[in-house]
Amino acid sequence: MKRVNSTNKNGGTSAGTNFYYRLPLWITVLVILIAPLSGGGFTTPQDTGFSPPTNWLMWMQMPAVAAVCVPIAIAMLALAIQEWRTPREVGAAPFIASSAALVLLWAVVSAFHSPALYLSLNALCGLTTALAVAAIVGRSGHDRQMLVTVVSGLILAGSIEGIIGVREYLVMFHDGVNYYRIFGSFVNPDFLAGYLVLVVPVTMAMFVNTKERIARLLMGLGLVFQISAVMLSGSRAGIGVLFFEVVVWIGICGVVGTLKSYKRQMVTVCLLALAAAIPSAMPLRARAVQPSQPVKQRVARSLPSKPSGPVTSSRSLLFREYTWKGTLRLAEHNPVLGAGIGTFSQSYPKYAITAYTAHAHNSLLQWAAETGLPGALFLSLLMAAVAAFCANVLRLWRSSLLSPDPEPAQDFHALCIDPSILLAGLTAALVGSTLKTFIDSDWYITATLITLACVAGLAVGLAREMQPLATLEPRQLPRWIPAGIAIVALLLLMRGYQIGTAQWSRAQGALLYAQRDPESARFYRAAAHNDPLNPNYWLETAEMDEATGNVIAQRQDLLRAVAAASTGKTWYRLGQFYATQNELQLAERAFGEALSRDPHNLQTLHQIADVYLKEGNVDQAAATFTKMTRLEHEPYGTVRAIADQVVEVEYAYAHAGLGDIYTNQQHWNRAAAEYAHAAATLELYWKWRNQPSELVLMTQQRRESAYNLLQHVLAAWQTALRHIGAPAPQITDLAALAKQIASQYADDQQKSLGLAGQ
């Protein structure tokens, strides 16, 4: 047990025990608990379209960032009111506060030229919420009971997430899927690991640091689930960072001088972690046997005279490399203000080398692209200031332990005997998360961002309590700060209300839509009016208008979507409408606007090529189709982040389009070659059409379109082969294949009808 250099021997002043001072912290603990369940995705809600929530977890995630920003806004208001009425004296860490203010200020500045304001506002909500969480928790150091309560809430949240992940794996294991990578409540396994690497070192530190046997038992059980979930995620970066964190934590404890006193407990917790990790390594072992070098995979073709070609290549590191290069290009073109906070998904495609990705796989690099180099500098300064403050306090703590006349030892708290061990765990968590976020954009996930802020706030608050003299002389906040906090809280509350009510209306509309209730259109329109800045709501309302044949309303809603956010998606949907209405010049302009924002988008290229054909501009159509076929063999088409079983059928449309053009020009050899390429891709799709990945990504309409295209290609290919004098058996085989595919399609339709009847 070590000395605590604090004037607050009993865990807090009278202000610390005041209910109104503790209320913001209790709200923050609640947010920390629900954040992993409701914020496992990005700050902007996922575009679920017409799919209703089907389980409790989807209902939890429905409000998205609103689920955390609204409660924190209420906590900020409570804190502002209390600080206005009876301000407390707290020692300030000016470099941390000023760096945080610069990060927020520059993010707000970058939003002024955002191409999609709704994305920037949502990202600002997440950032403001995180900074508020850090500030609220950071000011809790004077109240040890609340500080330990926040830590316990953090550990409990991670344990619940671990339990969800382990249960998910057991369900899949029962179904015979041994190498399944768990998602938990996150959008992908890597983000799940990114969240847990923030929690595991804190859990280990508290396990070592508590006297209470029941508490240690519960923390040990929680640690087992957390470690198991990290391993079952199969995230190689997450597992490597976790090992590194443990080494850093033990190393810091050794440098500070607490390792010898707790050597037995540390050995116990490391053995416990190892015992949890070994049985949970199935997904990692499956990934470990994959080739480490990017290898182009070629698929055997069963169709006659059909060329083989690259379908895809190894994904993970190579995809990240190309994504980083594209993100650097985006940052180079927006060096000062960036492209706008939160707008990576809309700004990046213009500079992309590979296919679409929602994030840069590197938080700092993505932040530089969105907020410019000054934004990246301010964020780096903030993290460095927190790390330097904690390192300085640990240095002072070590000096006090080595003092020839140390003060009498006392326990910091019954659940936390030596605060330096916990501070070392918090510091290791921050270091590990920073390292992990160079591989994935973990800090853009709402739950991870909130948890990161909580860990940073805990580290600062604990360090302040351990060494009060490391801060400035305690003093009250100026009156303008509580007033400013209240204003920011009100703005946060307003935006959170917009997001939450819009999402609720959309969920209600989706439930009614699944029941074929015409009232669903009213809820989708309500969602659009609740959050008019989000174009997705207007696009969904336009789909409702299309279903009812209300062309005038559909046009208006699509124009509103473009006005809300002038993105590739909104212009593409508007172009589709114009093409359907045979307004070809307007369609060509709309698709052109979409391509100026996303020049390699295959769907847009396909659509504008069809418009060129309708206008009689065959040369331009052929050039567009040719561009698509070139992309197929460039990194854009060969290096992908999704599973190998997902086939991009748009390339088949391009080859078929060229085949039709050559057929009309009676260039039969060229036509046969293009049809062969189209059939190769479509045959691969047909082989994997019922794989889960294809069922998720291909709507029923797209599946029908792909089937019709395959039949057209096989028929047109036979015609071309007859004109070039191909052997009769080759043509006969194609005719037999067409009949076989038609039979399989009929079977698929029967199965679909049977499932619908159930």
Buried (B, 14 or more C-beta within 10 A) or exposed (E): EBBBBBEBEEBBBEBBBBEEBBBBBBBBBBBBBBBBBBBBBBBBBBEBBBEBBEEEBBBBBBBBBBBBBBBBBBBBBBBBBBBBEEBBEBBBBEBBBBBBEBBBEBBBBBBEBBBBBBBBBBBBBBBBBBBBBBBBBBBBBBBBBBBBBBBBBBBBBBBBBBBBBBBBBEEBBEEEEEBBBBBBBBBBBBBBBBBBBBBBBBBBBBBBBBEEEEBBEBBBBBBBBBBBBBBBBBBBBBBBBBEBBBEBBBEBBBBBBBBEBBBEBBEBBBEBBEEBBEEBBBBBEBEEEEEEEBEEEEBEBEBBBBEEBBBBBBBBBBBBBBBBBBBBBBBEEBEEBBBBBBBBBBBBBBBBBBBBBBBBBBBBBBBBBBBBBBBBBBBBBBBEBBBBBBBBBBBBBBEBBEEEEEEEEEBBBEBBBBBBBBBBBBBBBBBBBBBBBBBBBBBBBBBBBBBBBBBBBBBBBBBBBBBBEBBEEBEEBEEEBBEEBBEBBBBBBEBBBBBBBBBBBBBBBBBBBEEEEEEBBBBBBBBBEBBBBBBBBBBBBBBBBBEEEBEEBBBBBBBBBBEBBBBBBBBBBBBBBBBEEEBBEBBBBBBBBBBEBBBBBBBBBBBBBBBBBBBEBEEBBBEBBBBBBEBBEEBBBBBBBBBBBBBBBBBBBBBBBBBBBBBEEEBBEBBBBBBBBBBBBBBBBBBBBEBEBBEEBBEEEEBEBBBEBBBBBBEBBBBBBEBEEBEEEBBEBBEEBBEEBBEBBEEBEEEEEEEEEE
